[in-house]
Amino acid sequence: MNFEYTKKTQDLMNKVDDFMQKHLFPHENKVYDFHRNNPWKDYPELESWKKEAKKEGLWNLFLPSYYGDLSPGYSNLEYAPLAEKMGRLTWASEVFNCNAPDTGNMETIAKYGTPEQKEKWLKPIMNGEIRSAFLMTEPAVASSDATNIQTSIVRDGDDYVINGRKWWSSGAMNPHCKIYILMGKTDFNAEKHKQQSMILVPADTPGIKIIRPLQVFGSVDSPEGHAEIELSNVRVPASNILLGEGRGFEIAQGRLGPGRIHHCMRLIGVAQRALELMCKRANQREAFGRNLIKFTSVRQDIAKSECEIQQARLLTLATADKIDKFGAKEAKNLIAMIKIQVPQMACNVVDRAIQIHGGMGVSQDTPLAGYYAMARVLRLADGPDEVHMFQLGRNLAKQYEI
């Protein structure tokens, strides 16, 4: 692939960057303060920013070109640097309707939903009228192995009845969340990877109880939030099943490839911004009679960070390019590599930036503490490091079997 951005991509990057510099960055600290003090409420200017982003054509940029009329026409490779730009502010993606878990949920319904499901749920999510959540992980089992999940989805006439408990249901605490995509088991006796199904569950269905919001490093992560949810005899129409019984793993694999590109590019944006803050701090702050940038260890931290960011960016762009050309299945090894490397890289770079900022680095006066929490969580989300290394090692070793 050509690692230089095309003029089309560069123009889009500039457009997103200009929008963020004009509308979003001036409000950065005010937004963070608002969310800390007003859980589960939108920042007052959010909707006006969304309208402006729509007007400027910066809306739903993530949906790849192979989705036809639903897509703005960009490839994963073209969208990747836009996600990096958005990642510089942890809350910016929602302004462009490019935020997780909505992006993955929109792709899922767009790819696997019926026309009726698309009209009822995909359309309002794509319009930014409602939000969504994805319910897979469970507190009682090791959900890094999704075959362990125990939530039951039982057919009863024209309905399915759902029972179970989920947690780390990202987005479920948001007041605009109206629909869940839930993964559970429709047949506990089927072949191991055919037991699971995915189903659409309206958030206001009787029997759903939000037990509590889960904290991330002491923060409730408002306005998104991550909920623990109990489902007791939750009844939804049989027509809400996605693709059919036993197709849950198939859907999950189709959903996660592009989603991991988005996560990784946002994290590269996080790391790039952390590096910039690190450099500014090193040039401005004086200790022991000289600026921090004069110390060899500080220069080494900056140099290592730049090397790691560039390596991660190129690997992620190569992954996006391969998904565009050959599909997520053919790119599975590269997807595993970025999921292993990029969150760890971001943790390392942000940690160095925190160290150079001293006490300020762990306070609310910079975004660094939030960046670190985000990067650390993404070493678990969409599968922990160990799962990806296990699978990647297995796949690579197979190539050399005698």
NORTAVEN-V500944 format. One record per backbone hydrogen bond with DSSP energy under -0.5 kcal/mol. CO is the residue of the C=O (numbers start at 1). NH is the residue of the N-H. If there is no record, write none. Layout:
CO|NH + CO|NH
//
This chain:
1|3 + 6|10 + 7|11 + 8|12 + 9|13 + 10|14 + 11|15 + 12|16 + 13|17 + 14|18 + 15|19 + 16|20 + 17|21 + 18|22 + 19|23 + 19|24 + 20|24 + 20|25 + 24|27 + 25|28 + 27|31 + 28|32 + 29|33 + 30|34 + 31|35 + 32|36 + 33|37 + 34|38 + 38|41 + 43|46 + 45|49 + 46|50 + 47|51 + 48|52 + 49|53 + 50|54 + 51|55 + 52|56 + 53|58 + 54|57 + 57|59 + 60|63 + 60|72 + 64|67 + 65|68 + 67|70 + 68|71 + 74|65 + 75|79 + 76|80 + 77|81 + 79|82 + 79|83 + 80|84 + 81|85 + 82|86 + 83|87 + 84|88 + 85|88 + 86|89 + 89|92 + 91|94 + 92|95 + 92|96 + 93|96 + 93|98 + 94|97 + 96|60 + 96|61 + 99|103 + 101|105 + 102|106 + 103|107 + 104|108 + 105|109 + 106|110 + 107|111 + 108|112 + 109|113 + 112|243 + 114|118 + 115|119 + 116|120 + 117|121 + 117|122 + 118|123 + 121|125 + 122|126 + 123|127 + 124|129 + 124|130 + 125|128 + 131|178 + 131|179 + 133|181 + 134|136 + 135|183 + 137|167 + 138|141 + 141|143 + 142|145 + 144|146 + 145|148 + 146|149 + 151|185 + 152|163 + 154|161 + 156|159 + 158|238 + 159|156 + 160|236 + 161|154 + 162|234 + 163|152 + 164|231 + 166|229 + 168|170 + 169|172 + 169|227 + 170|134 + 171|174 + 174|177 + 176|131 + 176|178 + 178|203 + 179|133 + 180|182 + 180|201 + 181|135 + 182|184 + 182|199 + 184|186 + 184|197 + 185|153 + 187|190 + 191|194 + 191|195 + 195|186 + 195|187 + 196|248 + 197|184 + 198|242 + 199|182 + 201|180 + 202|205 + 205|208 + 207|209 + 207|232 + 209|211 + 209|230 + 212|228 + 215|217 + 216|219 + 219|216 + 221|224 + 221|225 + 224|173 + 224|174 + 225|171 + 226|214 + 227|169 + 227|229 + 228|211 + 228|212 + 229|166 + 230|209 + 230|232 + 231|164 + 231|233 + 233|235 + 234|162 + 234|236 + 236|160 + 237|240 + 238|241 + 240|200 + 241|243 + 242|244 + 244|247 + 247|251 + 248|252 + 249|253 + 250|254 + 251|255 + 252|256 + 253|257 + 255|259 + 256|260 + 257|261 + 258|262 + 259|263 + 260|264 + 261|265 + 262|266 + 263|267 + 264|268 + 265|269 + 266|270 + 267|271 + 268|272 + 269|273 + 270|274 + 271|275 + 272|276 + 273|277 + 274|278 + 275|279 + 276|280 + 277|281 + 278|282 + 279|283 + 280|284 + 281|285 + 282|293 + 285|292 + 287|290 + 290|287 + 291|294 + 292|295 + 295|299 + 296|300 + 297|301 + 298|302 + 299|303 + 300|304 + 301|305 + 302|306 + 303|307 + 304|308 + 305|309 + 306|310 + 307|311 + 308|312 + 309|313 + 310|314 + 311|315 + 312|316 + 313|317 + 314|318 + 315|319 + 316|320 + 317|321 + 318|322 + 319|323 + 320|324 + 321|325 + 322|326 + 322|327 + 323|327 + 327|331 + 329|332 + 331|335 + 332|336 + 333|337 + 334|338 + 335|339 + 336|340 + 337|341 + 338|342 + 340|344 + 341|345 + 342|346 + 343|347 + 344|348 + 345|349 + 346|350 + 347|351 + 348|352 + 349|353 + 350|354 + 351|355 + 352|356 + 353|357 + 354|358 + 357|360 + 358|361 + 359|362 + 360|363 + 363|366 + 367|371 + 368|372 + 369|373 + 370|374 + 371|375 + 372|376 + 373|377 + 374|378 + 376|379 + 377|380 + 377|381 + 379|385 + 380|383 + 384|387 + 384|388 + 385|389 + 386|390 + 387|391 + 388|392 + 389|393 + 390|394 + 391|395 + 392|396 + 393|397 + 394|398 + 395|399 + 396|399 + 397|400 + 398|401
//
